[in-house]
């Protein structure tokens, strides 16, 4: 029976347990995308928390692929010093860290505010954001940007690369018939819509070598009518594994918000059935993210075989040391109440923090 707090492997990487801190945008990068002292302090604190694998906040691979303010960049060698400091901070307490790399595609209100015309797989008349359909050269350039970013991640001292293929960002757009309406080799059939993913995996794998862990956060299906089906997503997952992916973190695609649990809801894991379906289809580790708030649920996920590892985001915002507490015998559920008040904070470009903790602090200050 798999034990959550015993060592495991992901690809060729040894981890001290089966817990993953899912990638979390923290808005601590400077205006260029470079990590700051605040970024380093955050990963040092997470590294103390006993997490098996930390996945960094998403880092944009191209200057035209940034999603939000304060987002990390890995699009330029100028980002390397800050990235090295982040990796070193996480490593200080023996924790592994992967860098997540992303292109936002048309999912960037931030760049629109700066006057940009966004790059899209297809022209979509119904979309109000200014955008243009990518040329063949545009697409090939982004594939190359992913490969170059992965090399930077390895050279900066990260232990693995995670591709961001979820939450409606560019990889989600490329595989979804809702956004990819092309009729050339990059679109049309389900096979052609998978081409971008497979090209990125192959080119990244060639660039970083066969000995370096590579995995993906994958929106295995869309939650919008006419979108990517689970069957198509599973076929894509199989082919990506054949091309070099060594683990799949199952999440949502187009139409599925990252913040799936809301305050007052019972603990629920909306992607568990999808993860189990992927687990039956591939022979690499599968990671489940979304809604996990108790040790009992985490254990159930692993013991059932629905996934090999469990991934959490918001619980670690409020309690970076959650796992240390659980290991010491305090098995009470995470203090995160899924209020989602962390999101408006970071959406304003302020450094990420727990909104409930801020509310309690402000109430206490007012009472004083």
C-alpha angles and dihedrals in degrees: 000000000000113000117215095217098044124095120272138170133244108192104314092333121108114217127191093224144355097263122110128190101220118227110282128189106227103174093227098123119102124247092279094051096256119143115249137203087272090055092051092048091052094054092043088056092047090049090059091056100080095246115159095216130009117200112205125234109276116283121206117237097201133035087237091051102066114128105188145007116272090025119146117252127212095168096104139038086241087076093059101089093054093043091052091052091051093051092046091050092054092046095055091088099035098265122142120230133198125194116228115216126200149166115210099207107184092343096094120102086166095066091044089057087055091054099258128149106225126229115241135183088230139009108259114193091195093059115097096197112095108254144148133211114260122246122226087259091053092054094046089048092056091049088054090047091057090051093048091047091051091053090051089051092053093045091048090061103258116148098223145001124239120195114215104228099156147070096051097294121138099289089051089049093050094055098038121090087213091069104018109069096149122137098203127084091292096059150016105067123054088246092056093046088057092053096088092054093048093046091051092048093047095045094045091047091051091048098049098034132236095283098064121086116248125180140156140227098221132193092212092190139010124244096216129085112268094018134122111313125222090244092055091044092053091050088052091049091053092050093047090053089051088051095052112286110140102189138013124215104200116220140139129295130199113351097019117106117221089229098069103156121068133197114281094021117123114250107283135171106209096186098046097102090047091050091050090052091051090046090057090051104047136049098218129085116287121208123203120211131180136071100004108148106149136057089230092060092046090051091047092053093053098038092050091054092237088126138356097224138019127228129201135183116169097040089062091050090064097030115026086173096050094121092050088055092050093048091051090058103264098122097172113136121269115286089233107111095191091242090144091217087130089072101062088051095056093037088063088057094254118136111273119264138152109280093207092053089050091050092050091047092051092047091051091049091050092049090051 
